[in-house]
Every structure is written in structure tokens, then in C-alpha cells.
């Protein structure tokens, strides 16, 4: 398991990753009240065949919340 941060729009997003970078990717998004680590059990089972990438959504786990509440809304202009 590898844990690191990427930055997007001045927000440090926490990433948890398992497996080999050359393998096919399974991208995991946790539900409300959870974190990237909620996929640990399944990732440990699949890491020999897949690269599993899971993020901590803003305000969860080690990713800080958005500073502006409007950033949680979908762009209405597409």
C-alpha cells in the first residue's frame, strides 16, 4: 500500500494505492462518512492482478474540506 497526495486547485487530495502501476486500474470512490481505506480488504485481495487507486474525498480521511461551500456543487453550465 502506498499513500500520497496530489494537488488540484490548491487542495491536497490524499490517495491510497495498491498494486503494480503497469496493471489495469480499479478506481474506488468511498461513500459518505468513509475514507480511501474502506477498500483495504478488497484491494489486498486484488492487488496482484490490478492497480487499485482510492481517494479521500474532500472533508474525509486526510483530504481537507473545500474552503468554499459552492465547490461541492455540480457545475450547472456543463
mmJSON file of the N, C-alpha and C atoms, coordinates in Angstrom:
{"data_MODEL":{"atom_site":{
"group_PDB":["ATOM","ATOM","ATOM","ATOM","ATOM","ATOM","ATOM","ATOM","ATOM","ATOM","ATOM","ATOM","ATOM","ATOM","ATOM","ATOM","ATOM","ATOM","ATOM","ATOM","ATOM","ATOM","ATOM","ATOM","ATOM","ATOM","ATOM","ATOM","ATOM","ATOM","ATOM","ATOM","ATOM","ATOM","ATOM","ATOM","ATOM","ATOM","ATOM","ATOM","ATOM","ATOM","ATOM","ATOM","ATOM","ATOM","ATOM","ATOM","ATOM","ATOM","ATOM","ATOM","ATOM","ATOM","ATOM","ATOM","ATOM","ATOM","ATOM","ATOM","ATOM","ATOM","ATOM","ATOM","ATOM","ATOM","ATOM","ATOM","ATOM","ATOM","ATOM","ATOM","ATOM","ATOM","ATOM","ATOM","ATOM","ATOM","ATOM","ATOM","ATOM","ATOM","ATOM","ATOM","ATOM","ATOM","ATOM","ATOM","ATOM","ATOM","ATOM","ATOM","ATOM","ATOM","ATOM","ATOM","ATOM","ATOM","ATOM","ATOM","ATOM","ATOM","ATOM","ATOM","ATOM","ATOM","ATOM","ATOM","ATOM","ATOM","ATOM","ATOM","ATOM","ATOM","ATOM","ATOM","ATOM","ATOM","ATOM","ATOM","ATOM","ATOM","ATOM","ATOM","ATOM","ATOM","ATOM","ATOM","ATOM","ATOM","ATOM","ATOM","ATOM","ATOM","ATOM","ATOM","ATOM","ATOM","ATOM","ATOM","ATOM","ATOM","ATOM","ATOM","ATOM","ATOM","ATOM","ATOM","ATOM","ATOM","ATOM","ATOM","ATOM","ATOM","ATOM","ATOM","ATOM","ATOM","ATOM","ATOM","ATOM","ATOM","ATOM","ATOM","ATOM","ATOM","ATOM","ATOM","ATOM","ATOM","ATOM","ATOM","ATOM","ATOM","ATOM","ATOM","ATOM","ATOM","ATOM","ATOM","ATOM","ATOM","ATOM","ATOM","ATOM","ATOM","ATOM","ATOM","ATOM","ATOM","ATOM","ATOM","ATOM","ATOM","ATOM","ATOM","ATOM","ATOM","ATOM","ATOM","ATOM","ATOM","ATOM","ATOM","ATOM","ATOM","ATOM","ATOM","ATOM","ATOM","ATOM","ATOM","ATOM","ATOM","ATOM","ATOM","ATOM","ATOM","ATOM","ATOM","ATOM","ATOM","ATOM","ATOM","ATOM","ATOM","ATOM","ATOM","ATOM","ATOM","ATOM","ATOM","ATOM","ATOM"],
"id":[1,2,3,4,5,6,7,8,9,10,11,12,13,14,15,16,17,18,19,20,21,22,23,24,25,26,27,28,29,30,31,32,33,34,35,36,37,38,39,40,41,42,43,44,45,46,47,48,49,50,51,52,53,54,55,56,57,58,59,60,61,62,63,64,65,66,67,68,69,70,71,72,73,74,75,76,77,78,79,80,81,82,83,84,85,86,87,88,89,90,91,92,93,94,95,96,97,98,99,100,101,102,103,104,105,106,107,108,109,110,111,112,113,114,115,116,117,118,119,120,121,122,123,124,125,126,127,128,129,130,131,132,133,134,135,136,137,138,139,140,141,142,143,144,145,146,147,148,149,150,151,152,153,154,155,156,157,158,159,160,161,162,163,164,165,166,167,168,169,170,171,172,173,174,175,176,177,178,179,180,181,182,183,184,185,186,187,188,189,190,191,192,193,194,195,196,197,198,199,200,201,202,203,204,205,206,207,208,209,210,211,212,213,214,215,216,217,218,219,220,221,222,223,224,225,226,227,228,229,230,231,232,233,234],
"type_symbol":["N","C","C","N","C","C","N","C","C","N","C","C","N","C","C","N","C","C","N","C","C","N","C","C","N","C","C","N","C","C","N","C","C","N","C","C","N","C","C","N","C","C","N","C","C","N","C","C","N","C","C","N","C","C","N","C","C","N","C","C","N","C","C","N","C","C","N","C","C","N","C","C","N","C","C","N","C","C","N","C","C","N","C","C","N","C","C","N","C","C","N","C","C","N","C","C","N","C","C","N","C","C","N","C","C","N","C","C","N","C","C","N","C","C","N","C","C","N","C","C","N","C","C","N","C","C","N","C","C","N","C","C","N","C","C","N","C","C","N","C","C","N","C","C","N","C","C","N","C","C","N","C","C","N","C","C","N","C","C","N","C","C","N","C","C","N","C","C","N","C","C","N","C","C","N","C","C","N","C","C","N","C","C","N","C","C","N","C","C","N","C","C","N","C","C","N","C","C","N","C","C","N","C","C","N","C","C","N","C","C","N","C","C","N","C","C","N","C","C","N","C","C","N","C","C","N","C","C","N","C","C","N","C","C"],
"label_atom_id":["N","CA","C","N","CA","C","N","CA","C","N","CA","C","N","CA","C","N","CA","C","N","CA","C","N","CA","C","N","CA","C","N","CA","C","N","CA","C","N","CA","C","N","CA","C","N","CA","C","N","CA","C","N","CA","C","N","CA","C","N","CA","C","N","CA","C","N","CA","C","N","CA","C","N","CA","C","N","CA","C","N","CA","C","N","CA","C","N","CA","C","N","CA","C","N","CA","C","N","CA","C","N","CA","C","N","CA","C","N","CA","C","N","CA","C","N","CA","C","N","CA","C","N","CA","C","N","CA","C","N","CA","C","N","CA","C","N","CA","C","N","CA","C","N","CA","C","N","CA","C","N","CA","C","N","CA","C","N","CA","C","N","CA","C","N","CA","C","N","CA","C","N","CA","C","N","CA","C","N","CA","C","N","CA","C","N","CA","C","N","CA","C","N","CA","C","N","CA","C","N","CA","C","N","CA","C","N","CA","C","N","CA","C","N","CA","C","N","CA","C","N","CA","C","N","CA","C","N","CA","C","N","CA","C","N","CA","C","N","CA","C","N","CA","C","N","CA","C","N","CA","C","N","CA","C","N","CA","C","N","CA","C","N","CA","C","N","CA","C","N","CA","C"],
"label_alt_id":[null,null,null,null,null,null,null,null,null,null,null,null,null,null,null,null,null,null,null,null,null,null,null,null,null,null,null,null,null,null,null,null,null,null,null,null,null,null,null,null,null,null,null,null,null,null,null,null,null,null,null,null,null,null,null,null,null,null,null,null,null,null,null,null,null,null,null,null,null,null,null,null,null,null,null,null,null,null,null,null,null,null,null,null,null,null,null,null,null,null,null,null,null,null,null,null,null,null,null,null,null,null,null,null,null,null,null,null,null,null,null,null,null,null,null,null,null,null,null,null,null,null,null,null,null,null,null,null,null,null,null,null,null,null,null,null,null,null,null,null,null,null,null,null,null,null,null,null,null,null,null,null,null,null,null,null,null,null,null,null,null,null,null,null,null,null,null,null,null,null,null,null,null,null,null,null,null,null,null,null,null,null,null,null,null,null,null,null,null,null,null,null,null,null,null,null,null,null,null,null,null,null,null,null,null,null,null,null,null,null,null,null,null,null,null,null,null,null,null,null,null,null,null,null,null,null,null,null,null,null,null,null,null,null],
"label_comp_id":["UNK","UNK","UNK","UNK","UNK","UNK","UNK","UNK","UNK","UNK","UNK","UNK","UNK","UNK","UNK","UNK","UNK","UNK","UNK","UNK","UNK","UNK","UNK","UNK","UNK","UNK","UNK","UNK","UNK","UNK","UNK","UNK","UNK","UNK","UNK","UNK","UNK","UNK","UNK","UNK","UNK","UNK","UNK","UNK","UNK","UNK","UNK","UNK","UNK","UNK","UNK","UNK","UNK","UNK","UNK","UNK","UNK","UNK","UNK","UNK","UNK","UNK","UNK","UNK","UNK","UNK","UNK","UNK","UNK","UNK","UNK","UNK","UNK","UNK","UNK","UNK","UNK","UNK","UNK","UNK","UNK","UNK","UNK","UNK","UNK","UNK","UNK","UNK","UNK","UNK","UNK","UNK","UNK","UNK","UNK","UNK","UNK","UNK","UNK","UNK","UNK","UNK","UNK","UNK","UNK","UNK","UNK","UNK","UNK","UNK","UNK","UNK","UNK","UNK","UNK","UNK","UNK","UNK","UNK","UNK","UNK","UNK","UNK","UNK","UNK","UNK","UNK","UNK","UNK","UNK","UNK","UNK","UNK","UNK","UNK","UNK","UNK","UNK","UNK","UNK","UNK","UNK","UNK","UNK","UNK","UNK","UNK","UNK","UNK","UNK","UNK","UNK","UNK","UNK","UNK","UNK","UNK","UNK","UNK","UNK","UNK","UNK","UNK","UNK","UNK","UNK","UNK","UNK","UNK","UNK","UNK","UNK","UNK","UNK","UNK","UNK","UNK","UNK","UNK","UNK","UNK","UNK","UNK","UNK","UNK","UNK","UNK","UNK","UNK","UNK","UNK","UNK","UNK","UNK","UNK","UNK","UNK","UNK","UNK","UNK","UNK","UNK","UNK","UNK","UNK","UNK","UNK","UNK","UNK","UNK","UNK","UNK","UNK","UNK","UNK","UNK","UNK","UNK","UNK","UNK","UNK","UNK","UNK","UNK","UNK","UNK","UNK","UNK","UNK","UNK","UNK","UNK","UNK","UNK"],
"label_asym_id":["A","A","A","A","A","A","A","A","A","A","A","A","A","A","A","A","A","A","A","A","A","A","A","A","A","A","A","A","A","A","A","A","A","A","A","A","A","A","A","A","A","A","A","A","A","A","A","A","A","A","A","A","A","A","A","A","A","A","A","A","A","A","A","A","A","A","A","A","A","A","A","A","A","A","A","A","A","A","A","A","A","A","A","A","A","A","A","A","A","A","A","A","A","A","A","A","A","A","A","A","A","A","A","A","A","A","A","A","A","A","A","A","A","A","A","A","A","A","A","A","A","A","A","A","A","A","A","A","A","A","A","A","A","A","A","A","A","A","A","A","A","A","A","A","A","A","A","A","A","A","A","A","A","A","A","A","A","A","A","A","A","A","A","A","A","A","A","A","A","A","A","A","A","A","A","A","A","A","A","A","A","A","A","A","A","A","A","A","A","A","A","A","A","A","A","A","A","A","A","A","A","A","A","A","A","A","A","A","A","A","A","A","A","A","A","A","A","A","A","A","A","A","A","A","A","A","A","A","A","A","A","A","A","A"],
"label_entity_id":["1","1","1","1","1","1","1","1","1","1","1","1","1","1","1","1","1","1","1","1","1","1","1","1","1","1","1","1","1","1","1","1","1","1","1","1","1","1","1","1","1","1","1","1","1","1","1","1","1","1","1","1","1","1","1","1","1","1","1","1","1","1","1","1","1","1","1","1","1","1","1","1","1","1","1","1","1","1","1","1","1","1","1","1","1","1","1","1","1","1","1","1","1","1","1","1","1","1","1","1","1","1","1","1","1","1","1","1","1","1","1","1","1","1","1","1","1","1","1","1","1","1","1","1","1","1","1","1","1","1","1","1","1","1","1","1","1","1","1","1","1","1","1","1","1","1","1","1","1","1","1","1","1","1","1","1","1","1","1","1","1","1","1","1","1","1","1","1","1","1","1","1","1","1","1","1","1","1","1","1","1","1","1","1","1","1","1","1","1","1","1","1","1","1","1","1","1","1","1","1","1","1","1","1","1","1","1","1","1","1","1","1","1","1","1","1","1","1","1","1","1","1","1","1","1","1","1","1","1","1","1","1","1","1"],
"label_seq_id":[1,1,1,2,2,2,3,3,3,4,4,4,5,5,5,6,6,6,7,7,7,8,8,8,9,9,9,10,10,10,11,11,11,12,12,12,13,13,13,14,14,14,15,15,15,16,16,16,17,17,17,18,18,18,19,19,19,20,20,20,21,21,21,22,22,22,23,23,23,24,24,24,25,25,25,26,26,26,27,27,27,28,28,28,29,29,29,30,30,30,31,31,31,32,32,32,33,33,33,34,34,34,35,35,35,36,36,36,37,37,37,38,38,38,39,39,39,40,40,40,41,41,41,42,42,42,43,43,43,44,44,44,45,45,45,46,46,46,47,47,47,48,48,48,49,49,49,50,50,50,51,51,51,52,52,52,53,53,53,54,54,54,55,55,55,56,56,56,57,57,57,58,58,58,59,59,59,60,60,60,61,61,61,62,62,62,63,63,63,64,64,64,65,65,65,66,66,66,67,67,67,68,68,68,69,69,69,70,70,70,71,71,71,72,72,72,73,73,73,74,74,74,75,75,75,76,76,76,77,77,77,78,78,78],
"pdbx_PDB_ins_code":[null,null,null,null,null,null,null,null,null,null,null,null,null,null,null,null,null,null,null,null,null,null,null,null,null,null,null,null,null,null,null,null,null,null,null,null,null,null,null,null,null,null,null,null,null,null,null,null,null,null,null,null,null,null,null,null,null,null,null,null,null,null,null,null,null,null,null,null,null,null,null,null,null,null,null,null,null,null,null,null,null,null,null,null,null,null,null,null,null,null,null,null,null,null,null,null,null,null,null,null,null,null,null,null,null,null,null,null,null,null,null,null,null,null,null,null,null,null,null,null,null,null,null,null,null,null,null,null,null,null,null,null,null,null,null,null,null,null,null,null,null,null,null,null,null,null,null,null,null,null,null,null,null,null,null,null,null,null,null,null,null,null,null,null,null,null,null,null,null,null,null,null,null,null,null,null,null,null,null,null,null,null,null,null,null,null,null,null,null,null,null,null,null,null,null,null,null,null,null,null,null,null,null,null,null,null,null,null,null,null,null,null,null,null,null,null,null,null,null,null,null,null,null,null,null,null,null,null,null,null,null,null,null,null],
"Cartn_x":[0.847,0.0,0.89,0.522,1.258,0.261,0.673,-0.195,0.557,-0.137,0.493,-0.577,-0.147,-1.049,-0.819,-1.894,-1.799,-2.492,-2.118,-2.754,-3.621,-4.842,-5.773,-6.491,-6.352,-6.984,-6.687,-5.444,-4.969,-5.505,-5.975,-6.435,-5.53,-4.969,-4.142,-5.059,-5.161,-6.045,-5.239,-5.691,-4.984,-5.386,-4.373,-4.553,-4.009,-4.716,-4.207,-4.188,-3.081,-2.897,-2.291,-2.752,-2.219,-1.897,-0.992,-0.72,0.359,0.565,1.608,1.078,1.814,1.366,1.137,1.699,1.506,0.234,-0.451,-1.68,-2.899,-3.977,-5.246,-5.71,-6.356,-6.734,-8.181,-8.382,-9.706,-9.679,-10.583,-10.626,-11.798,-11.53,-12.547,-12.901,-14.203,-14.71,-15.565,-15.195,-15.929,-17.238,-18.107,-19.376,-19.259,-20.375,-20.444,-19.966,-19.098,-18.622,-17.5,-16.958,-15.914,-14.623,-13.605,-12.316,-11.778,-10.644,-9.99,-9.632,-9.451,-9.073,-10.233,-11.435,-12.57,-12.429,-11.502,-11.274,-10.088,-9.505,-8.305,-8.501,-9.571,-9.776,-9.869,-10.673,-10.809,-9.523,-8.867,-7.623,-6.529,-6.449,-5.445,-5.677,-6.911,-7.235,-6.928,-7.043,-6.918,-5.581,-4.739,-3.523,-2.51,-2.597,-1.654,-2.015,-3.281,-3.739,-4.15,-4.392,-4.878,-4.145,-4.181,-3.732,-4.999,-5.109,-6.291,-5.921,-6.688,-6.467,-7.734,-7.574,-8.7,-8.357,-9.326,-9.073,-9.879,-9.38,-10.175,-10.871,-12.187,-12.941,-12.755,-12.966,-12.808,-13.619,-12.929,-13.563,-13.6,-12.923,-12.894,-11.452,-11.195,-9.85,-8.821,-7.788,-6.696,-6.801,-7.929,-8.143,-8.96,-8.442,-9.195,-10.471,-11.43,-12.656,-12.393,-13.309,-13.237,-13.419,-12.757,-12.911,-14.243,-14.718,-15.947,-17.032,-18.157,-19.258,-19.735,-19.661,-20.105,-19.257,-18.035,-17.178,-17.733,-18.671,-19.297,-20.423,-20.836,-21.944,-21.452,-22.344,-22.042,-22.107,-21.259,-21.265,-22.539,-23.385,-24.662,-24.504,-23.336,-23.105,-22.391,-22.134,-21.544,-20.164],
"Cartn_y":[-1.174,0.0,1.234,2.179,3.429,4.565,5.546,6.69,7.966,8.878,10.121,11.172,12.374,13.476,13.956,14.415,15.176,16.506,17.533,18.822,19.167,19.601,20.046,21.281,22.388,23.647,24.01,23.946,24.306,23.405,22.22,21.254,20.033,19.631,18.429,17.22,16.419,15.254,14.016,13.312,12.134,10.911,10.155,8.97,7.746,6.636,5.342,4.433,3.716,2.907,1.557,0.522,-0.834,-1.348,-2.299,-2.987,-2.352,-2.955,-2.557,-1.477,-0.379,0.699,0.262,-0.866,-1.318,-2.147,-2.498,-3.292,-2.412,-3.054,-2.347,-1.715,-0.554,0.227,-0.01,-0.14,-0.069,1.193,2.146,3.417,3.384,3.611,3.466,4.812,5.079,6.279,5.841,6.266,5.87,6.632,6.121,6.775,7.754,8.364,9.362,8.78,9.505,9.101,8.083,7.765,6.759,7.411,6.595,7.079,6.119,6.471,5.607,4.247,4.197,2.934,1.946,2.371,1.437,0.332,0.486,-0.518,-1.425,-1.33,-2.097,-3.596,-4.152,-5.6,-6.102,-5.457,-5.897,-5.607,-4.483,-4.148,-5.164,-5.614,-6.624,-7.922,-8.234,-9.449,-9.29,-8.066,-7.833,-7.253,-6.851,-6.111,-6.883,-8.194,-8.964,-8.882,-8.549,-8.508,-7.12,-6.204,-4.871,-3.803,-2.601,-1.418,-0.765,-0.628,-0.055,1.326,2.329,3.709,4.182,4.708,5.181,6.561,7.469,8.815,9.056,9.982,10.544,11.763,11.721,12.857,14.072,15.277,16.479,16.397,16.663,16.627,15.253,14.264,12.896,12.418,11.529,10.982,12.086,12.047,13.015,14.158,14.225,15.334,16.409,17.637,18.698,19.051,19.672,20.081,21.252,21.446,22.634,23.863,24.954,26.193,26.87,26.728,27.374,26.314,26.491,25.518,25.292,26.302,26.169,25.163,24.896,23.933,22.514,22.252,20.928,20.754,21.829,21.782,21.43,20.793,20.483,21.761,21.864,22.994,22.933,23.935,23.947,24.302,24.805,25.226,24.168,23.012,21.869,22.066],
"Cartn_z":[0.0,0.0,0.0,-0.863,-0.965,-0.718,0.082,0.372,0.022,-0.655,-1.077,-1.359,-1.7,-2.008,-3.429,-4.058,-5.3,-5.034,-5.766,-5.564,-6.765,-6.472,-7.502,-6.982,-7.706,-7.306,-5.85,-5.485,-4.136,-3.028,-3.366,-2.37,-2.432,-1.294,-1.215,-1.061,-2.112,-2.131,-1.766,-0.744,-0.272,-1.094,-1.538,-2.372,-1.643,-1.735,-1.276,-2.499,-2.67,-3.874,-3.526,-4.234,-4.098,-5.494,-5.591,-6.842,-7.689,-8.843,-9.782,-10.735,-10.91,-11.813,-13.261,-13.678,-15.056,-15.242,-14.162,-14.247,-14.528,-14.968,-15.192,-13.882,-13.991,-12.811,-12.402,-11.106,-10.496,-9.645,-9.953,-9.233,-8.266,-6.985,-5.938,-5.32,-5.227,-4.567,-3.387,-2.199,-0.996,-0.856,-0.007,0.284,1.431,1.753,2.812,4.14,4.814,6.125,6.111,4.947,4.853,4.351,4.058,3.557,2.509,1.946,0.957,1.543,2.844,3.486,3.588,3.253,3.298,2.25,1.32,0.282,0.572,1.756,2.084,1.89,2.413,2.349,0.91,0.09,-1.3,-2.093,-1.805,-2.508,-2.212,-0.978,-0.631,-1.405,-1.704,-2.47,-3.964,-4.479,-5.92,-6.368,-5.431,-5.779,-6.619,-6.672,-7.505,-8.987,-9.3,-10.685,-11.163,-10.228,-10.572,-9.778,-10.312,-9.578,-9.034,-7.738,-7.106,-6.594,-7.019,-6.603,-5.908,-4.707,-3.917,-3.355,-3.386,-2.867,-1.594,-0.787,0.304,-0.28,-0.381,-0.909,0.0,-0.529,0.296,1.594,2.699,4.008,4.639,4.029,4.545,4.646,5.588,5.751,5.909,5.069,5.165,4.156,3.416,2.491,3.202,3.259,3.937,3.165,3.843,3.152,2.213,1.249,0.407,1.291,0.941,1.699,1.396,0.165,-0.273,-0.449,0.198,0.128,-1.302,-2.16,-3.559,-4.343,-3.881,-4.57,-4.504,-3.606,-3.514,-4.542,-5.188,-6.137,-7.537,-8.314,-9.723,-10.549,-11.571,-12.486,-13.328,-13.214,-13.93,-15.394,-15.768,-17.151,-17.972,-17.359,-18.04,-18.451],
"occupancy":[1.0,1.0,1.0,1.0,1.0,1.0,1.0,1.0,1.0,1.0,1.0,1.0,1.0,1.0,1.0,1.0,1.0,1.0,1.0,1.0,1.0,1.0,1.0,1.0,1.0,1.0,1.0,1.0,1.0,1.0,1.0,1.0,1.0,1.0,1.0,1.0,1.0,1.0,1.0,1.0,1.0,1.0,1.0,1.0,1.0,1.0,1.0,1.0,1.0,1.0,1.0,1.0,1.0,1.0,1.0,1.0,1.0,1.0,1.0,1.0,1.0,1.0,1.0,1.0,1.0,1.0,1.0,1.0,1.0,1.0,1.0,1.0,1.0,1.0,1.0,1.0,1.0,1.0,1.0,1.0,1.0,1.0,1.0,1.0,1.0,1.0,1.0,1.0,1.0,1.0,1.0,1.0,1.0,1.0,1.0,1.0,1.0,1.0,1.0,1.0,1.0,1.0,1.0,1.0,1.0,1.0,1.0,1.0,1.0,1.0,1.0,1.0,1.0,1.0,1.0,1.0,1.0,1.0,1.0,1.0,1.0,1.0,1.0,1.0,1.0,1.0,1.0,1.0,1.0,1.0,1.0,1.0,1.0,1.0,1.0,1.0,1.0,1.0,1.0,1.0,1.0,1.0,1.0,1.0,1.0,1.0,1.0,1.0,1.0,1.0,1.0,1.0,1.0,1.0,1.0,1.0,1.0,1.0,1.0,1.0,1.0,1.0,1.0,1.0,1.0,1.0,1.0,1.0,1.0,1.0,1.0,1.0,1.0,1.0,1.0,1.0,1.0,1.0,1.0,1.0,1.0,1.0,1.0,1.0,1.0,1.0,1.0,1.0,1.0,1.0,1.0,1.0,1.0,1.0,1.0,1.0,1.0,1.0,1.0,1.0,1.0,1.0,1.0,1.0,1.0,1.0,1.0,1.0,1.0,1.0,1.0,1.0,1.0,1.0,1.0,1.0,1.0,1.0,1.0,1.0,1.0,1.0,1.0,1.0,1.0,1.0,1.0,1.0,1.0,1.0,1.0,1.0,1.0,1.0],
"B_iso_or_equiv":[0.0,0.0,0.0,0.0,0.0,0.0,0.0,0.0,0.0,0.0,0.0,0.0,0.0,0.0,0.0,0.0,0.0,0.0,0.0,0.0,0.0,0.0,0.0,0.0,0.0,0.0,0.0,0.0,0.0,0.0,0.0,0.0,0.0,0.0,0.0,0.0,0.0,0.0,0.0,0.0,0.0,0.0,0.0,0.0,0.0,0.0,0.0,0.0,0.0,0.0,0.0,0.0,0.0,0.0,0.0,0.0,0.0,0.0,0.0,0.0,0.0,0.0,0.0,0.0,0.0,0.0,0.0,0.0,0.0,0.0,0.0,0.0,0.0,0.0,0.0,0.0,0.0,0.0,0.0,0.0,0.0,0.0,0.0,0.0,0.0,0.0,0.0,0.0,0.0,0.0,0.0,0.0,0.0,0.0,0.0,0.0,0.0,0.0,0.0,0.0,0.0,0.0,0.0,0.0,0.0,0.0,0.0,0.0,0.0,0.0,0.0,0.0,0.0,0.0,0.0,0.0,0.0,0.0,0.0,0.0,0.0,0.0,0.0,0.0,0.0,0.0,0.0,0.0,0.0,0.0,0.0,0.0,0.0,0.0,0.0,0.0,0.0,0.0,0.0,0.0,0.0,0.0,0.0,0.0,0.0,0.0,0.0,0.0,0.0,0.0,0.0,0.0,0.0,0.0,0.0,0.0,0.0,0.0,0.0,0.0,0.0,0.0,0.0,0.0,0.0,0.0,0.0,0.0,0.0,0.0,0.0,0.0,0.0,0.0,0.0,0.0,0.0,0.0,0.0,0.0,0.0,0.0,0.0,0.0,0.0,0.0,0.0,0.0,0.0,0.0,0.0,0.0,0.0,0.0,0.0,0.0,0.0,0.0,0.0,0.0,0.0,0.0,0.0,0.0,0.0,0.0,0.0,0.0,0.0,0.0,0.0,0.0,0.0,0.0,0.0,0.0,0.0,0.0,0.0,0.0,0.0,0.0,0.0,0.0,0.0,0.0,0.0,0.0,0.0,0.0,0.0,0.0,0.0,0.0],
"pdbx_formal_charge":[null,null,null,null,null,null,null,null,null,null,null,null,null,null,null,null,null,null,null,null,null,null,null,null,null,null,null,null,null,null,null,null,null,null,null,null,null,null,null,null,null,null,null,null,null,null,null,null,null,null,null,null,null,null,null,null,null,null,null,null,null,null,null,null,null,null,null,null,null,null,null,null,null,null,null,null,null,null,null,null,null,null,null,null,null,null,null,null,null,null,null,null,null,null,null,null,null,null,null,null,null,null,null,null,null,null,null,null,null,null,null,null,null,null,null,null,null,null,null,null,null,null,null,null,null,null,null,null,null,null,null,null,null,null,null,null,null,null,null,null,null,null,null,null,null,null,null,null,null,null,null,null,null,null,null,null,null,null,null,null,null,null,null,null,null,null,null,null,null,null,null,null,null,null,null,null,null,null,null,null,null,null,null,null,null,null,null,null,null,null,null,null,null,null,null,null,null,null,null,null,null,null,null,null,null,null,null,null,null,null,null,null,null,null,null,null,null,null,null,null,null,null,null,null,null,null,null,null,null,null,null,null,null,null],
"auth_seq_id":[1,1,1,2,2,2,3,3,3,4,4,4,5,5,5,6,6,6,7,7,7,8,8,8,9,9,9,10,10,10,11,11,11,12,12,12,13,13,13,14,14,14,15,15,15,16,16,16,17,17,17,18,18,18,19,19,19,20,20,20,21,21,21,22,22,22,23,23,23,24,24,24,25,25,25,26,26,26,27,27,27,28,28,28,29,29,29,30,30,30,31,31,31,32,32,32,33,33,33,34,34,34,35,35,35,36,36,36,37,37,37,38,38,38,39,39,39,40,40,40,41,41,41,42,42,42,43,43,43,44,44,44,45,45,45,46,46,46,47,47,47,48,48,48,49,49,49,50,50,50,51,51,51,52,52,52,53,53,53,54,54,54,55,55,55,56,56,56,57,57,57,58,58,58,59,59,59,60,60,60,61,61,61,62,62,62,63,63,63,64,64,64,65,65,65,66,66,66,67,67,67,68,68,68,69,69,69,70,70,70,71,71,71,72,72,72,73,73,73,74,74,74,75,75,75,76,76,76,77,77,77,78,78,78],
"auth_comp_id":["UNK","UNK","UNK","UNK","UNK","UNK","UNK","UNK","UNK","UNK","UNK","UNK","UNK","UNK","UNK","UNK","UNK","UNK","UNK","UNK","UNK","UNK","UNK","UNK","UNK","UNK","UNK","UNK","UNK","UNK","UNK","UNK","UNK","UNK","UNK","UNK","UNK","UNK","UNK","UNK","UNK","UNK","UNK","UNK","UNK","UNK","UNK","UNK","UNK","UNK","UNK","UNK","UNK","UNK","UNK","UNK","UNK","UNK","UNK","UNK","UNK","UNK","UNK","UNK","UNK","UNK","UNK","UNK","UNK","UNK","UNK","UNK","UNK","UNK","UNK","UNK","UNK","UNK","UNK","UNK","UNK","UNK","UNK","UNK","UNK","UNK","UNK","UNK","UNK","UNK","UNK","UNK","UNK","UNK","UNK","UNK","UNK","UNK","UNK","UNK","UNK","UNK","UNK","UNK","UNK","UNK","UNK","UNK","UNK","UNK","UNK","UNK","UNK","UNK","UNK","UNK","UNK","UNK","UNK","UNK","UNK","UNK","UNK","UNK","UNK","UNK","UNK","UNK","UNK","UNK","UNK","UNK","UNK","UNK","UNK","UNK","UNK","UNK","UNK","UNK","UNK","UNK","UNK","UNK","UNK","UNK","UNK","UNK","UNK","UNK","UNK","UNK","UNK","UNK","UNK","UNK","UNK","UNK","UNK","UNK","UNK","UNK","UNK","UNK","UNK","UNK","UNK","UNK","UNK","UNK","UNK","UNK","UNK","UNK","UNK","UNK","UNK","UNK","UNK","UNK","UNK","UNK","UNK","UNK","UNK","UNK","UNK","UNK","UNK","UNK","UNK","UNK","UNK","UNK","UNK","UNK","UNK","UNK","UNK","UNK","UNK","UNK","UNK","UNK","UNK","UNK","UNK","UNK","UNK","UNK","UNK","UNK","UNK","UNK","UNK","UNK","UNK","UNK","UNK","UNK","UNK","UNK","UNK","UNK","UNK","UNK","UNK","UNK","UNK","UNK","UNK","UNK","UNK","UNK"],
"auth_asym_id":["A","A","A","A","A","A","A","A","A","A","A","A","A","A","A","A","A","A","A","A","A","A","A","A","A","A","A","A","A","A","A","A","A","A","A","A","A","A","A","A","A","A","A","A","A","A","A","A","A","A","A","A","A","A","A","A","A","A","A","A","A","A","A","A","A","A","A","A","A","A","A","A","A","A","A","A","A","A","A","A","A","A","A","A","A","A","A","A","A","A","A","A","A","A","A","A","A","A","A","A","A","A","A","A","A","A","A","A","A","A","A","A","A","A","A","A","A","A","A","A","A","A","A","A","A","A","A","A","A","A","A","A","A","A","A","A","A","A","A","A","A","A","A","A","A","A","A","A","A","A","A","A","A","A","A","A","A","A","A","A","A","A","A","A","A","A","A","A","A","A","A","A","A","A","A","A","A","A","A","A","A","A","A","A","A","A","A","A","A","A","A","A","A","A","A","A","A","A","A","A","A","A","A","A","A","A","A","A","A","A","A","A","A","A","A","A","A","A","A","A","A","A","A","A","A","A","A","A","A","A","A","A","A","A"],
"auth_atom_id":["N","CA","C","N","CA","C","N","CA","C","N","CA","C","N","CA","C","N","CA","C","N","CA","C","N","CA","C","N","CA","C","N","CA","C","N","CA","C","N","CA","C","N","CA","C","N","CA","C","N","CA","C","N","CA","C","N","CA","C","N","CA","C","N","CA","C","N","CA","C","N","CA","C","N","CA","C","N","CA","C","N","CA","C","N","CA","C","N","CA","C","N","CA","C","N","CA","C","N","CA","C","N","CA","C","N","CA","C","N","CA","C","N","CA","C","N","CA","C","N","CA","C","N","CA","C","N","CA","C","N","CA","C","N","CA","C","N","CA","C","N","CA","C","N","CA","C","N","CA","C","N","CA","C","N","CA","C","N","CA","C","N","CA","C","N","CA","C","N","CA","C","N","CA","C","N","CA","C","N","CA","C","N","CA","C","N","CA","C","N","CA","C","N","CA","C","N","CA","C","N","CA","C","N","CA","C","N","CA","C","N","CA","C","N","CA","C","N","CA","C","N","CA","C","N","CA","C","N","CA","C","N","CA","C","N","CA","C","N","CA","C","N","CA","C","N","CA","C","N","CA","C","N","CA","C","N","CA","C","N","CA","C","N","CA","C","N","CA","C","N","CA","C"],
"pdbx_PDB_model_num":[1,1,1,1,1,1,1,1,1,1,1,1,1,1,1,1,1,1,1,1,1,1,1,1,1,1,1,1,1,1,1,1,1,1,1,1,1,1,1,1,1,1,1,1,1,1,1,1,1,1,1,1,1,1,1,1,1,1,1,1,1,1,1,1,1,1,1,1,1,1,1,1,1,1,1,1,1,1,1,1,1,1,1,1,1,1,1,1,1,1,1,1,1,1,1,1,1,1,1,1,1,1,1,1,1,1,1,1,1,1,1,1,1,1,1,1,1,1,1,1,1,1,1,1,1,1,1,1,1,1,1,1,1,1,1,1,1,1,1,1,1,1,1,1,1,1,1,1,1,1,1,1,1,1,1,1,1,1,1,1,1,1,1,1,1,1,1,1,1,1,1,1,1,1,1,1,1,1,1,1,1,1,1,1,1,1,1,1,1,1,1,1,1,1,1,1,1,1,1,1,1,1,1,1,1,1,1,1,1,1,1,1,1,1,1,1,1,1,1,1,1,1,1,1,1,1,1,1,1,1,1,1,1,1]
}}}
